[in-house]
């Protein structure tokens, strides 16, 4: 398991940026990361996750990836209730709708990310592949990209 995968398993590590955003200091990380507030599908309580921005196809669109796969709690929550709040840069608590892309569109977005950011993809790609690996063996080497959930956040 790579260092990146091990860090993503460490709850303290993945939750640390939430405090930064909740304190109103999210602008310190620029627009590379965002915090999304969503509702727990069972409890209805607010939940928070900080995600890397993969793409900004339009000014009111932000694309993120469920790097830990389709079993991530946040992805399951936004599938149940797509209404979310997004904090990005200096903008806080912007209403948005989370739309999970189809497998082919998601794979195309990930390939574009690879082309645009080869250094970041060198670190991110193996982590995504490790989480999607069980299905990759059943289908084919490149098909694991279709397993990773890609979400478009429609702001406004």
TIFI-785569 format. One line per 10 residues: for each residue y, z, x of N, C-alpha, C. Coordinates in nm, 2 decimals, decimal comma. Layout:
<atoms>
Y/Z/X/Y/Z/X/Y/Z/X  ...
</atoms>
This chain:
<atoms>
-0,12/0,00/0,09/0,00/0,00/0,00/0,12/0,00/0,09  0,22/-0,09/0,06/0,34/-0,10/0,14/0,43/0,02/0,12  0,52/0,04/0,21/0,62/0,15/0,20/0,70/0,13/0,07  0,74/0,01/0,03/0,81/-0,01/-0,09/0,73/0,04/-0,21  0,60/0,00/-0,22/0,52/0,04/-0,33/0,51/0,20/-0,33  0,49/0,26/-0,22/0,48/0,40/-0,21/0,61/0,47/-0,26  0,72/0,42/-0,22/0,85/0,47/-0,27/0,87/0,46/-0,42  0,82/0,35/-0,47/0,84/0,32/-0,62/0,74/0,42/-0,70  0,65/0,48/-0,63/0,56/0,57/-0,70/0,62/0,71/-0,69  0,72/0,73/-0,60/0,78/0,87/-0,59/0,89/0,88/-0,69
0,86/0,97/-0,79/0,96/0,99/-0,90/1,10/1,03/-0,85  1,11/1,11/-0,75/1,24/1,16/-0,71/1,32/1,04/-0,65  1,25/0,94/-0,59/1,32/0,83/-0,53/1,37/0,73/-0,64  1,29/0,70/-0,74/1,33/0,61/-0,84/1,43/0,67/-0,94  1,43/0,80/-0,95/1,53/0,87/-1,04/1,66/0,90/-0,98  1,67/0,90/-0,85/1,79/0,95/-0,78/1,91/0,87/-0,82  1,91/0,74/-0,83/2,03/0,67/-0,86/2,09/0,70/-1,00  2,00/0,75/-1,09/2,05/0,78/-1,23/2,16/0,88/-1,22  2,15/0,98/-1,14/2,26/1,08/-1,13/2,39/1,02/-1,09  2,38/0,92/-1,00/2,50/0,85/-0,95/2,57/0,78/-1,06
2,49/0,70/-1,14/2,55/0,63/-1,25/2,60/0,72/-1,36  2,53/0,83/-1,39/2,57/0,92/-1,50/2,70/1,00/-1,46  2,72/1,01/-1,33/2,85/1,07/-1,28/2,96/0,97/-1,28  2,94/0,85/-1,32/3,05/0,75/-1,32/3,07/0,68/-1,18  2,97/0,70/-1,09/2,98/0,64/-0,96/2,90/0,52/-0,94  2,85/0,46/-1,04/2,77/0,34/-1,03/2,84/0,22/-0,96  2,97/0,22/-0,96/3,04/0,11/-0,90/3,02/0,11/-0,75  2,97/0,23/-0,69/2,95/0,23/-0,55/2,84/0,14/-0,50  2,75/0,11/-0,59/2,64/0,01/-0,55/2,67/-0,13/-0,59  2,79/-0,15/-0,64/2,83/-0,29/-0,68/2,76/-0,33/-0,81
2,73/-0,46/-0,81/2,66/-0,51/-0,93/2,52/-0,56/-0,90  2,47/-0,50/-0,79/2,33/-0,53/-0,75/2,23/-0,45/-0,83  2,28/-0,33/-0,87/2,19/-0,24/-0,95/2,26/-0,21/-1,08  2,19/-0,18/-1,19/2,25/-0,14/-1,31/2,16/-0,02/-1,37  2,23/0,06/-1,45/2,15/0,16/-1,52/2,14/0,12/-1,67  2,02/0,13/-1,72/2,00/0,09/-1,86/1,96/0,22/-1,94  2,02/0,25/-2,05/1,98/0,35/-2,14/1,91/0,29/-2,25  1,79/0,34/-2,28/1,70/0,29/-2,39/1,65/0,41/-2,46  1,58/0,38/-2,57/1,53/0,49/-2,66/1,38/0,50/-2,64  1,33/0,62/-2,63/1,18/0,64/-2,62/1,12/0,59/-2,75
1,02/0,52/-2,74/0,96/0,45/-2,86/0,89/0,56/-2,95  0,85/0,67/-2,90/0,79/0,77/-2,98/0,89/0,89/-3,01  0,96/0,93/-2,91/1,05/1,05/-2,93/1,18/1,01/-2,99  1,23/0,88/-2,96/1,36/0,84/-3,00/1,47/0,90/-2,91  1,43/0,97/-2,81/1,53/1,03/-2,72/1,58/0,93/-2,62  1,71/0,94/-2,57/1,76/0,85/-2,47/1,68/0,86/-2,34  1,65/0,75/-2,28/1,58/0,74/-2,15/1,67/0,65/-2,06  1,66/0,67/-1,93/1,74/0,60/-1,83/1,65/0,54/-1,73  1,69/0,42/-1,68/1,62/0,36/-1,57/1,73/0,28/-1,49  1,72/0,28/-1,36/1,80/0,20/-1,27/1,72/0,08/-1,22
1,78/-0,04/-1,24/1,70/-0,16/-1,21/1,79/-0,25/-1,12  1,72/-0,34/-1,04/1,79/-0,44/-0,96/1,82/-0,56/-1,05  1,94/-0,61/-1,03/1,98/-0,73/-1,10/1,92/-0,85/-1,02  1,85/-0,93/-1,09/1,78/-1,05/-1,03/1,87/-1,17/-1,04  1,94/-1,18/-1,15/2,02/-1,30/-1,18/2,13/-1,27/-1,28  2,24/-1,35/-1,27/2,36/-1,34/-1,36/2,38/-1,48/-1,41  2,30/-1,54/-1,50/2,31/-1,68/-1,54/2,44/-1,71/-1,61  2,50/-1,61/-1,68/2,62/-1,62/-1,75/2,70/-1,49/-1,74  2,83/-1,48/-1,76/2,90/-1,36/-1,74/2,85/-1,25/-1,83  2,80/-1,28/-1,95/2,75/-1,18/-2,04/2,60/-1,17/-2,04
2,53/-1,22/-1,94/2,39/-1,22/-1,93/2,35/-1,16/-1,79  2,25/-1,06/-1,79/2,20/-1,00/-1,67/2,05/-1,01/-1,68  1,98/-1,05/-1,57/1,84/-1,06/-1,57/1,78/-0,95/-1,48  1,68/-0,87/-1,53/1,61/-0,77/-1,45/1,46/-0,79/-1,47  1,39/-0,72/-1,38/1,24/-0,74/-1,38/1,18/-0,61/-1,39  1,07/-0,60/-1,46/0,98/-0,48/-1,47/0,89/-0,49/-1,35  0,94/-0,44/-1,24/0,87/-0,45/-1,11/0,74/-0,38/-1,11  0,72/-0,28/-1,19/0,59/-0,21/-1,19/0,50/-0,26/-1,30  0,54/-0,37/-1,36/0,45/-0,44/-1,45/0,47/-0,41/-1,60  0,39/-0,47/-1,68/0,40/-0,46/-1,83/0,37/-0,32/-1,88
0,32/-0,23/-1,80/0,29/-0,09/-1,85/0,40/0,00/-1,82  0,51/-0,05/-1,76/0,63/0,04/-1,73/0,68/0,09/-1,87  0,71/0,22/-1,87/0,76/0,28/-1,99/0,88/0,21/-2,05  0,98/0,18/-1,96/1,10/0,12/-2,01/1,08/-0,01/-2,07  0,99/-0,09/-2,02/0,96/-0,22/-2,08/0,90/-0,21/-2,22  0,81/-0,11/-2,23/0,74/-0,08/-2,36/0,85/-0,03/-2,46  0,94/0,05/-2,41/1,05/0,10/-2,50/1,14/-0,01/-2,55  1,18/-0,10/-2,46/1,27/-0,21/-2,51/1,20/-0,31/-2,59  1,07/-0,32/-2,58/1,00/-0,41/-2,67/1,00/-0,35/-2,81  0,99/-0,22/-2,82/0,99/-0,15/-2,95/1,13/-0,15/-3,01
1,24/-0,13/-2,93/1,37/-0,13/-2,97/1,46/-0,19/-2,87  1,50/-0,32/-2,88/1,58/-0,39/-2,78/1,72/-0,35/-2,77  1,77/-0,26/-2,85/1,91/-0,22/-2,84/1,93/-0,12/-2,72  2,01/-0,15/-2,62/2,02/-0,07/-2,50/2,17/-0,06/-2,47  2,20/0,04/-2,38/2,33/0,05/-2,32/2,32/0,02/-2,17  2,41/-0,06/-2,11/2,41/-0,10/-1,97/2,53/-0,05/-1,90  2,51/0,01/-1,78/2,62/0,04/-1,69/2,60/-0,04/-1,57  2,71/-0,12/-1,54/2,70/-0,22/-1,43/2,83/-0,23/-1,36  2,84/-0,20/-1,23/2,97/-0,20/-1,16/3,06/-0,09/-1,22  3,18/-0,14/-1,26/3,28/-0,04/-1,32/3,26/-0,03/-1,47
3,18/-0,12/-1,53/3,15/-0,11/-1,67/3,05/-0,01/-1,71  3,08/0,07/-1,81/2,98/0,18/-1,85/2,95/0,17/-1,99  2,82/0,20/-2,02/2,77/0,20/-2,16/2,81/0,08/-2,24  2,78/-0,04/-2,19/2,81/-0,16/-2,26/2,68/-0,19/-2,35  2,71/-0,21/-2,48/2,60/-0,24/-2,57/2,53/-0,38/-2,53  2,40/-0,38/-2,53/2,33/-0,50/-2,50/2,20/-0,51/-2,58  2,14/-0,63/-2,58/2,01/-0,65/-2,64/1,92/-0,70/-2,53  1,81/-0,64/-2,52/1,71/-0,67/-2,42/1,61/-0,78/-2,48  1,60/-0,89/-2,41/1,51/-1,00/-2,46/1,41/-1,03/-2,35  1,28/-1,00/-2,38/1,18/-1,03/-2,28/1,15/-1,18/-2,28
1,16/-1,24/-2,16/1,14/-1,39/-2,15/0,99/-1,42/-2,16  0,96/-1,54/-2,19/0,82/-1,59/-2,19/0,77/-1,60/-2,05  0,63/-1,60/-2,04/0,57/-1,60/-1,90/0,62/-1,72/-1,81  0,63/-1,84/-1,86/0,67/-1,95/-1,78/0,82/-1,94/-1,74  0,91/-1,90/-1,83/1,05/-1,88/-1,80/1,07/-1,77/-1,70  0,99/-1,66/-1,72/1,00/-1,55/-1,62/0,96/-1,59/-1,48  0,85/-1,67/-1,47/0,80/-1,71/-1,34/0,90/-1,80/-1,28  0,97/-1,89/-1,35/1,07/-1,98/-1,30/1,19/-1,90/-1,25  1,23/-1,79/-1,32/1,34/-1,70/-1,27/1,30/-1,64/-1,14  1,18/-1,59/-1,13/1,13/-1,53/-1,00/1,13/-1,62/-0,89
1,09/-1,75/-0,91/1,09/-1,85/-0,81/1,23/-1,88/-0,76  1,33/-1,88/-0,86/1,47/-1,90/-0,82/1,52/-1,79/-0,74  1,48/-1,67/-0,77/1,52/-1,55/-0,69/1,47/-1,56/-0,55  1,34/-1,61/-0,54/1,28/-1,63/-0,41/1,36/-1,73/-0,32  1,40/-1,84/-0,39/1,48/-1,94/-0,32/1,62/-1,88/-0,28  1,68/-1,81/-0,36/1,82/-1,76/-0,34/1,82/-1,64/-0,24  1,72/-1,56/-0,24/1,72/-1,43/-0,16/1,58/-1,41/-0,09  1,55/-1,50/0,01/1,42/-1,49/0,07/1,39/-1,36/0,14  1,50/-1,30/0,20/1,48/-1,17/0,26/1,44/-1,06/0,17  1,51/-1,05/0,05/1,48/-0,95/-0,05/1,34/-0,98/-0,11
1,31/-1,11/-0,13/1,18/-1,15/-0,19/1,07/-1,11/-0,10  1,09/-1,12/0,03/0,99/-1,08/0,13/0,94/-0,93/0,11  1,04/-0,85/0,07/1,01/-0,71/0,04/0,96/-0,69/-0,11  1,02/-0,76/-0,20/1,00/-0,74/-0,34/0,87/-0,81/-0,39  0,85/-0,93/-0,34/0,73/-1,01/-0,38/0,60/-0,94/-0,37  0,57/-0,88/-0,25/0,44/-0,81/-0,24/0,42/-0,69/-0,33  0,53/-0,63/-0,37/0,53/-0,51/-0,46/0,49/-0,56/-0,60  0,56/-0,67/-0,64/0,53/-0,73/-0,77/0,39/-0,78/-0,78  0,34/-0,85/-0,67/0,21/-0,90/-0,67/0,10/-0,79/-0,67  0,13/-0,68/-0,61/0,03/-0,57/-0,61/0,02/-0,51/-0,75
0,12/-0,51/-0,83/0,11/-0,45/-0,97/0,06/-0,56/-1,06  0,07/-0,68/-1,03/0,01/-0,79/-1,12/-0,12/-0,84/-1,07  -0,17/-0,78/-0,96/-0,29/-0,83/-0,90/-0,42/-0,84/-0,99  -0,45/-0,75/-1,08/-0,57/-0,76/-1,16/-0,57/-0,89/-1,24  -0,46/-0,93/-1,29/-0,46/-1,06/-1,37/-0,46/-1,18/-1,27  -0,41/-1,16/-1,15/-0,40/-1,28/-1,06/-0,54/-1,32/-1,02  -0,64/-1,23/-1,01/-0,77/-1,27/-0,97/-0,84/-1,35/-1,08  -0,80/-1,32/-1,21/-0,87/-1,39/-1,32/-0,81/-1,53/-1,33  -0,69/-1,55/-1,30/-0,63/-1,68/-1,33/-0,61/-1,77/-1,20  -0,54/-1,73/-1,11/-0,51/-1,81/-0,99/-0,40/-1,74/-0,91
-0,39/-1,78/-0,79/-0,31/-1,72/-0,69/-0,16/-1,71/-0,73  -0,10/-1,82/-0,78/0,04/-1,83/-0,82/0,06/-1,77/-0,96  -0,04/-1,76/-1,04/-0,02/-1,71/-1,18/0,02/-1,57/-1,19  0,02/-1,49/-1,09/0,06/-1,35/-1,10/0,21/-1,34/-1,14  0,29/-1,44/-1,10/0,43/-1,45/-1,14/0,45/-1,44/-1,29  0,35/-1,50/-1,36/0,37/-1,51/-1,51/0,34/-1,37/-1,58  0,28/-1,28/-1,50/0,24/-1,15/-1,55/0,36/-1,05/-1,55  0,45/-1,07/-1,46/0,56/-0,98/-1,43/0,67/-1,00/-1,54  0,69/-0,89/-1,62/0,79/-0,91/-1,73/0,93/-0,92/-1,68  1,00/-1,02/-1,72/1,14/-1,05/-1,69/1,22/-1,03/-1,82
1,33/-0,96/-1,80/1,41/-0,92/-1,92/1,56/-0,97/-1,90  1,61/-1,04/-2,00/1,74/-1,08/-2,01/1,82/-0,98/-2,09  1,93/-0,92/-2,04/2,01/-0,83/-2,11/2,13/-0,91/-2,16  2,15/-0,92/-2,29/2,26/-0,99/-2,34/2,37/-0,89/-2,38  2,48/-0,89/-2,30/2,58/-0,79/-2,31/2,68/-0,83/-2,43  2,74/-0,72/-2,48/2,84/-0,75/-2,58/2,81/-0,72/-2,72
</atoms>
